[in-house]
């Protein structure tokens, strides 16, 4: 007799991911503040010399993508707040 397959966990069974530090940061931050989070790091990366320059370029690209994502999250939060203050659904 072949072994029976165990049912895989569904999305409902798995715990929801939680990132409280990011959530609390985004609840209070504006888009301008998000843009300024990585300024010191980006400045330090531009000052790298020698063989670390390539690593610095990769880190700058990753930071740029992280900034874009954080800005998108803040803009979405602001949009949702504005929508919730607006009309209460369809009539």
FIKEFI-419385 format. One record per residue (C-alpha): residue number from 1; residue in three letters; chain; x, y, z. Coordinates in Angstrom, 3 decimals. Example, Ala and Ser with C-alpha at 12.3 -4.5 7.8 and 13.67 -1.06 7.14 Angstrom:
2
num=1 residu=ALA chaine=A px=12.300 py=-4.500 pz=7.800
num=2 residu=SER chaine=A px=13.670 py=-1.060 pz=7.140
//
This chain:
91
num=1 residu=UNK chaine=A px=0.000 py=0.000 pz=0.000
num=2 residu=UNK chaine=A px=1.445 py=3.409 pz=-0.942
num=3 residu=UNK chaine=A px=1.935 py=5.877 pz=1.879
num=4 residu=UNK chaine=A px=-0.746 py=8.518 pz=2.144
num=5 residu=UNK chaine=A px=0.307 py=12.076 pz=1.553
num=6 residu=UNK chaine=A px=-0.026 py=14.461 pz=4.441
num=7 residu=UNK chaine=A px=-2.186 py=17.480 pz=3.656
num=8 residu=UNK chaine=A px=-0.124 py=20.602 pz=3.246
num=9 residu=UNK chaine=A px=-0.804 py=23.607 pz=5.413
num=10 residu=UNK chaine=A px=-3.039 py=26.202 pz=3.875
num=11 residu=UNK chaine=A px=-2.469 py=29.923 pz=4.141
num=12 residu=UNK chaine=A px=-5.075 py=30.079 pz=6.889
num=13 residu=UNK chaine=A px=-3.074 py=27.671 pz=9.047
num=14 residu=UNK chaine=A px=0.179 py=29.619 pz=8.786
num=15 residu=UNK chaine=A px=0.886 py=32.524 pz=11.130
num=16 residu=UNK chaine=A px=0.625 py=35.990 pz=9.638
num=17 residu=UNK chaine=A px=4.008 py=37.684 pz=9.251
num=18 residu=UNK chaine=A px=4.488 py=40.533 pz=11.668
num=19 residu=UNK chaine=A px=7.067 py=43.296 pz=11.517
num=20 residu=UNK chaine=A px=6.213 py=45.556 pz=14.496
num=21 residu=UNK chaine=A px=9.295 py=47.769 pz=14.157
num=22 residu=UNK chaine=A px=8.517 py=48.604 pz=10.535
num=23 residu=UNK chaine=A px=4.804 py=48.989 pz=11.262
num=24 residu=UNK chaine=A px=5.377 py=51.470 pz=14.096
num=25 residu=UNK chaine=A px=7.907 py=53.363 pz=12.004
num=26 residu=UNK chaine=A px=5.561 py=53.681 pz=9.043
num=27 residu=UNK chaine=A px=2.607 py=54.697 pz=11.201
num=28 residu=UNK chaine=A px=4.431 py=57.860 pz=12.256
num=29 residu=UNK chaine=A px=6.705 py=58.641 pz=9.293
num=30 residu=UNK chaine=A px=6.059 py=60.899 pz=6.340
num=31 residu=UNK chaine=A px=7.403 py=60.300 pz=2.830
num=32 residu=UNK chaine=A px=10.085 py=62.955 pz=3.401
num=33 residu=UNK chaine=A px=11.244 py=61.232 pz=6.589
num=34 residu=UNK chaine=A px=11.435 py=57.895 pz=4.780
num=35 residu=UNK chaine=A px=13.619 py=59.486 pz=2.110
num=36 residu=UNK chaine=A px=15.996 py=60.704 pz=4.825
num=37 residu=UNK chaine=A px=16.379 py=57.374 pz=6.661
num=38 residu=UNK chaine=A px=19.319 py=56.176 pz=4.613
num=39 residu=UNK chaine=A px=21.080 py=59.489 pz=3.882
num=40 residu=UNK chaine=A px=23.993 py=58.819 pz=6.245
num=41 residu=UNK chaine=A px=24.524 py=55.324 pz=4.905
num=42 residu=UNK chaine=A px=24.375 py=56.495 pz=1.285
num=43 residu=UNK chaine=A px=26.916 py=59.214 pz=2.033
num=44 residu=UNK chaine=A px=29.258 py=56.656 pz=3.581
num=45 residu=UNK chaine=A px=28.861 py=54.345 pz=0.602
num=46 residu=UNK chaine=A px=29.816 py=57.066 pz=-1.861
num=47 residu=UNK chaine=A px=33.057 py=57.623 pz=0.075
num=48 residu=UNK chaine=A px=34.227 py=54.021 pz=-0.339
num=49 residu=UNK chaine=A px=37.449 py=53.460 pz=-2.243
num=50 residu=UNK chaine=A px=39.307 py=50.527 pz=-3.666
num=51 residu=UNK chaine=A px=37.802 py=47.067 pz=-4.019
num=52 residu=UNK chaine=A px=34.801 py=47.955 pz=-1.840
num=53 residu=UNK chaine=A px=33.408 py=50.346 pz=-4.456
num=54 residu=UNK chaine=A px=31.539 py=47.549 pz=-6.268
num=55 residu=UNK chaine=A px=30.008 py=46.345 pz=-3.010
num=56 residu=UNK chaine=A px=29.015 py=49.938 pz=-2.245
num=57 residu=UNK chaine=A px=27.249 py=50.246 pz=-5.595
num=58 residu=UNK chaine=A px=25.268 py=47.072 pz=-4.919
num=59 residu=UNK chaine=A px=24.355 py=48.314 pz=-1.452
num=60 residu=UNK chaine=A px=23.233 py=51.665 pz=-2.889
num=61 residu=UNK chaine=A px=20.975 py=49.865 pz=-5.366
num=62 residu=UNK chaine=A px=19.473 py=47.766 pz=-2.564
num=63 residu=UNK chaine=A px=18.933 py=50.853 pz=-0.417
num=64 residu=UNK chaine=A px=17.229 py=52.577 pz=-3.340
num=65 residu=UNK chaine=A px=14.792 py=49.682 pz=-3.690
num=66 residu=UNK chaine=A px=14.152 py=49.639 pz=0.068
num=67 residu=UNK chaine=A px=13.431 py=53.374 pz=-0.001
num=68 residu=UNK chaine=A px=10.986 py=52.928 pz=-2.874
num=69 residu=UNK chaine=A px=9.164 py=50.182 pz=-0.994
num=70 residu=UNK chaine=A px=8.963 py=52.182 pz=2.235
num=71 residu=UNK chaine=A px=7.727 py=55.253 pz=0.350
num=72 residu=UNK chaine=A px=5.066 py=53.142 pz=-1.341
num=73 residu=UNK chaine=A px=3.938 py=51.790 pz=2.021
num=74 residu=UNK chaine=A px=3.699 py=55.296 pz=3.518
num=75 residu=UNK chaine=A px=1.807 py=56.610 pz=0.485
num=76 residu=UNK chaine=A px=-0.587 py=53.657 pz=0.679
num=77 residu=UNK chaine=A px=-1.149 py=54.306 pz=4.387
num=78 residu=UNK chaine=A px=-1.869 py=57.977 pz=3.683
num=79 residu=UNK chaine=A px=-4.251 py=57.060 pz=0.861
num=80 residu=UNK chaine=A px=-6.122 py=54.569 pz=3.035
num=81 residu=UNK chaine=A px=-6.454 py=57.131 pz=5.828
num=82 residu=UNK chaine=A px=-7.773 py=59.694 pz=3.358
num=83 residu=UNK chaine=A px=-10.257 py=57.173 pz=1.947
num=84 residu=UNK chaine=A px=-11.473 py=56.205 pz=5.413
num=85 residu=UNK chaine=A px=-12.124 py=59.861 pz=6.239
num=86 residu=UNK chaine=A px=-14.005 py=60.277 pz=2.962
num=87 residu=UNK chaine=A px=-17.248 py=58.602 pz=1.961
num=88 residu=UNK chaine=A px=-18.344 py=55.461 pz=3.771
num=89 residu=UNK chaine=A px=-18.695 py=53.139 pz=0.789
num=90 residu=UNK chaine=A px=-21.356 py=52.927 pz=-1.875
num=91 residu=UNK chaine=A px=-24.900 py=54.115 pz=-1.483
//
